[in-house]
Amino acid sequence: MTVTLALAGDTMLGRGVADLLAKSSDPDLYISDGVRGYLSEADAILLNLECCISDRGSPWCAPGKIFHFRAPPQGVDLLAELGVTCVTMANNHALDYGYDALLDTCMHLEHMEIDTAGAGATLDQAREPATLAVQGMRIAVISVTDHPEDYAATPDQPGVAYADLQSGVPDWLTDTVAKMREETDAVLVSPHWGPNMTAAPQPYIRAAATILADAGATLIAGHSAHIAHGVAPPVLYDMGDFLDDYMVDPDLRNDLSLLFLVTIDELGPVRLRAVPLKLDYCRTVLAEGWERAWLSRRFIDACETFGTAATTEDGLLIVDLRSRKGG
């Protein structure tokens, strides 16, 4: 038995996207038919929700905190209409509008039957994996972030699943991975790790990925850099962005990203197909022409640095995931 997961990176529904959502949640306004066609090929769709969904709260006050992202309740309608199965919430924007807004986000997602991992009303809830039933397979989803520490849940306070990965992978995280590997058919770990706007993973990220894989992670799919990084099976170091209104870096081109379609079976990940994307202002379409070619070359080169062969086929990027290489 095989299942295909559609995995997308940072999905920001606040600010400019929020202004549009207040008027309409029609998915065609945000994600093109071409991109939605690839989403429809998947048995489950997962993404990193890099904002809260609420009409309550006030901006989180912390030194150096510049950006605060909040979507109106219509944001969850968009996710549901796109067919999203599960969102990861452990990141540096989940608490941008405080505890009430975070709890509202969880409530709105639960109401739409969209599973969540990585945040909750207590530390135990934040660390609790989501368990998905996908075409007869049970898939655990573990969400964790290495920043910011002040967003960390406590035993009696809402927040995110925080782990200081620069200091090493904590026992609670490896224990959770090992436990879920025994209880489910596959374990997806989705870390929000490292700084923004980097073209490759930092050494501590590569070290953490190896530890997580050794603990039993079937697949590791990261995000935070806003730039898609290379692949070293079973690790997708960074999936880039999926929807936003961000300023574009002319060199790193964070407006060019990838949607990852990953086929897995009971033995682990099998094959990756990466769909080249172009992120316009608050709308994501298929990358075309020289931009698709440029993005494809960057991804192929990034994979090559890990000894991973990526090829092109029918406009998509292909990686054989059956060979486990680690970081």
N, C-alpha and C positions, 0 to 999 in steps of 0.2 A: 504494500500500500504506500502511495506517495501523496503528499499534499503540497500545495504551493502557497507560500506566504508572500503577500505584498508588503514590503517594509519601506517606510518613508521616514525621513529625518525630521528636523525641527519644523513644526507646523504652527505658525503664529497667526492667531485670529484677532489680535488686538489692533489698536491704533487705526491705520487706514482701512484694514480689512474689517474692523469693527464698525466703522462708519458705513460701509456697504452692507454689512450684515443687518444693521438696524433697519435697512430698507427691504432686503430680500436675502433669503438663504438658498436661492436657486443655484444648484451646483454648477451650472453652465457658466455662471458669472465668475467662478473662481478656478475651476478645473476643466480643461477643454475636453471635448468628446474623445479625442485621441488618447489622452492620458487616462480618462475613465474607462476606455476600452481595455487598456492593460490592467487596470484595477479589477475589472470584471473577470479576468482570467484566474484570479486568485481564489483560494478557498477561505482565506481570512486576510484582513487588512489591518495592519498595525502601524502606528505612527507616534512620534513624540509630540505631545501637546505642550507647546511652549508659551502658555498663558493660562490665566484662570478664566472661567466662564461664570459671570455673575453680574448683577446690577447693584451690588453692595460693596462696601469697603472703601478704604482710602489708601493712597500709595504708601508702600513700605518705606520707612525712613531708615537708611543705613548709609554710612560713609561711602562715597563713591558710587552709590546706586543712581544710575542715570535713567535707565529705561524701565517702564512699568507697562506691562501688557495685560489687558483685560478685554475679553470678548463679551458681548451681550448674550443673554440666554439663547438667542437664535443660532449662536455658534454650534450648539449641540445638534440643532436641526441639520446644519450643513454636514456635520460628521456622519449623522445617521443616513442622510440621503446619499452620501458617498459610499455607504456600506461598511464603515469602519467597525471592526470587531473589538479592538482593544487599543487603549492609549496608555503610554507611559507618562508619568507625571513628575518623576523625580528630576527636577531641573532648577535652574536659577530664576524661573519666572512663576512658579506655581503659587508662591505666596506674595506676589507683587501687590495685591490689594488686601492682604491680611488674612486672618484665620477664617472669618465668615465667608469670604469669597472663595477660599479653597474648599470649604465644606459645601458651598453651593455648587462648585464644579463637580464634586463627587456625586452630589444629589442629582444634578441634571444628567450626568452621564448614566447613572444607575437607572434613572427614569426611562432613558432611551435604550436600555439594555446593552450599553457599551461597557465592556469590562475595563478595569483600571488597575494599575500597579504603580507603586512608588510614592504614594502620598495617602494620608488619611488623618483621622481624628486623634490617633495615638501612635506611639512608636511601633507597636505591634501591627497595627493596621497599615502603616506606611511600608513596613518591611514584608508584608504578606504578599506572596506571589499571586498573580491571577492564573487560573487554570482554565484553558480553553479546550472545548471539545470540537475538533476539526476533522470532519470526515472519518470518524472512528478513532482518531488519534487524540491523546491527551497531551496538551502542550502547556508547560509552565512558562510564565513570563515574569521575569525578575527585573525590576527597575531600580536604579541607584544613581546618585549624583555625587560628584566630588566637590561641588561648590553650589551655593555658599553655605558655610557652617551655620549661620544664623537662621537658615530655613529648616534646619533639622528638627524632625518630630521628637518629642520627649514622651515618657510614659503617660503623661496627662495633658499634652499640648499638641495641637495639629501641626503638621509639617511634612517634610519629605524624608525618604530613606537616604541618609547621608553617610558617606564613607570617605575618609581621607585617604584616597588611593595613592597619593604621593608618598605617604608613610607606609604603604603596604596594604594588601587586601585583608580586611578584618575577618576573624574567624566566623563571625555570625553570617557573613556573606558566603564564604566557601561552604559552611555547614548547610546553608539554605540550598545552595546549588546541588550539593551531594544528596540531600534529603529529597529534593524534587526529582532528581535523576532516578531515584529508586521508585518514586511514586507515580511518575508520568512517563510517557514515551519519548519526550523531547523537552529540553530546557533551553529557552531563549533568554539570554542576559542582555539587557539594553542599558548600557551606562551612558550617562551624560558626563563626559570627562574631557578635561583639558581646556585650554583657552580658545577664544574665538580667532578666526581668520588665520589658521595655520594650514599649511599644505601637506603636512605629514604628522603622524602621531609622535608624541614625545616618548622618550625612553621609559618613563614610569608607566605609561599607558600600555606599551608593548609588554612590559613585565607583568602588569596586572592581567592582561589578556591571557597570557600563558598560564598564570595561576588559575584563572577562572575555567579555562579549557581543561586543565588537569583535574579540577574539582568535579568536572562532569558536564560542563556546559556544552550543549549540542551546537549552539550557534551564538555568537556574540555580535551584536549590532549596535555600534556606538553613534553618538552625535554630540554636538556642541561647537565644532569648528566652523560651521556654516559652509564648509568646503568638503566635497566628497573625497575621501582618502582611498588608498589601495586596499586590497584584500589579501589576507594570508589565512587560508582555511584553517579553522572555522570562524575567522574573525573578519567582520566588515568594520574597519576601524572608525569610519565616520560616514554617515549617509548624506551629509549635507543638509540642505533645506528643501521643504516641499511647498510651502506657501508663506508669503510674507510681503512686507512693503519696504524692505531694507534698502539702504544706500548700497550701490554696487562698487566694489573695489575693481578698478580697471585692470589690475594685474591678476589678482586671484580669481576674478569673475565668479563671485558667490551667487550670481544669478543663473549660473549653469550648474545643474545638479543631476541627480540620478534617482530613479525609483527602482528598488531592488525586488525582483521576483525570484524567490528562493524555493527550490523544490527539496523537500526532505522526506526521508522514509524512516523506518524503525531503526535503521543502522546509523542515521545521521544525515547531514546535508549532502545533497547530490549535485545540484547544478544551480548556477546563478545566471540570471538574465538581467542586465541593468539597462533601464530605459532612459536615454538622455532627455533631460528636461530643460526648459527655458522659463525662468521665473520673471514674468513681467510684474508690473505694479499690481499686487493683490490678485494676480491670475497666473496660473501655471499651464503651459502648453508644451507640446513636444518640440525639442530642439531640432533645428533643421540646418541644412547647408554647412557653411564653414564653422558655425558655432557647434554643431553636433560633431563635426570632424575634430575640432580643437579639443572639446571635452573628452572625446573618445581617446585621443592621443594622450591627454593628461592622465586618464584613468589607466590606460595600458602601461604607461611608464611607471605610474605609482605602484601598480601591482608587481611590475618587474623588479622593483627594489626589494620585494619580499620573496623573490624567486617564484612568483605566481604568473602563469601564462593567462592573459586575457586576449580574446580575439573578438572580431566583429562578425555578426551574422544577421542579415536582414535589418540592418540599422541598429541592432542591439549589441551590447557588450556581453560576452559569454565567459564564464569562469567555471571550470570543473572543480567542485568542492569535495570530491571524494578523497583527495589526498590531504590529510591533516598536516599542516605545516606549523601552526601556531604563530607567535609574533617574532 
